[in-house]
Amino acid sequence: MGILSWIVVGLIAGWLAGKVMKGGGYGLIGDIVVGVLGGVLGGFIASYFFNMGDPMSGINLPSILIAFGGAVLLLVVVRMLTGRRVFSH
């Protein structure tokens, strides 16, 4: 997957994760970073634990969902480490 694809998938996944997790956002660049790192984390989890061959294969729904799941997991861990609420009301 090319760098532009990673950025687009990361932007979508980071934005979705920010909306689901609520709380203070990280801005456009922060959402992209969270989404791309979430894509890496989600891709690792999908390939290692679920034996998916190429989980991040372009700009498509499975890639976005995997990156979204990884981004949400990443946000949960970061907020646990920083002491912020995981889910705000």
C-alpha positions in Angstrom: 0.0 0.0 0.0 1.4 3.4 -1.0 2.0 6.3 1.3 -1.0 8.2 -0.1 -3.2 5.2 0.6 -1.9 5.0 4.2 -2.6 8.7 4.7 -6.1 8.5 3.3 -7.0 5.3 5.3 -5.3 6.8 8.4 -7.3 10.1 8.0 -10.6 8.2 7.8 -9.8 5.7 10.5 -8.4 8.4 12.9 -11.4 10.6 12.3 -13.8 7.8 13.0 -11.9 6.7 16.1 -11.9 10.2 17.4 -15.7 10.4 16.9 -16.3 7.1 18.6 -13.9 7.7 21.5 -15.0 11.3 22.0 -12.9 13.6 24.3 -10.4 16.1 23.2 -9.4 15.6 19.6 -5.9 15.6 18.2 -6.6 17.8 15.1 -6.1 16.8 11.5 -2.5 15.8 11.7 -3.0 14.0 15.0 -6.0 12.1 13.6 -3.8 11.0 10.6 -1.0 9.9 12.9 -3.4 8.0 15.1 -5.1 6.4 12.1 -1.8 5.4 10.4 -0.4 4.0 13.7 -3.8 2.3 14.3 -3.5 0.8 10.8 -0.1 -0.6 11.6 -1.4 -2.0 14.9 -4.6 -3.3 13.4 -2.7 -4.8 10.4 -0.3 -6.6 12.8 -3.1 -8.0 14.9 -5.1 -9.1 11.9 -2.1 -10.8 10.3 -0.6 -12.3 13.4 -3.7 -13.5 15.3 -6.2 -14.0 12.5 -3.8 -15.2 9.7 -5.0 -12.6 7.2 -2.5 -12.5 4.3 -2.6 -8.7 3.5 -5.0 -7.0 5.8 -4.1 -3.5 4.7 -4.5 -3.8 0.9 -5.5 -0.3 -0.2 -8.3 2.2 0.2 -11.2 -0.2 0.9 -13.7 -1.0 3.6 -11.7 -3.9 5.2 -8.5 -1.8 5.4 -10.5 1.1 6.9 -12.1 -1.2 9.5 -8.8 -2.8 10.5 -7.2 0.7 10.8 -10.2 1.9 12.8 -10.0 -1.0 15.2 -6.3 -0.4 15.7 -6.8 3.3 16.2 -9.5 2.8 18.8 -7.2 0.3 20.6 -4.4 2.7 20.4 -6.5 5.6 21.8 -7.7 3.3 24.7 -4.1 2.5 25.6 -2.9 6.1 25.3 -5.7 7.4 27.4 -5.1 4.7 30.0 -1.4 5.7 30.2 -2.1 9.4 30.3 -4.9 9.2 32.8 -7.6 10.6 30.5 -11.0 9.1 30.5 -11.4 6.3 28.0 -15.0 7.0 27.2 -16.4 10.4 28.0 -20.1 11.0 28.5 
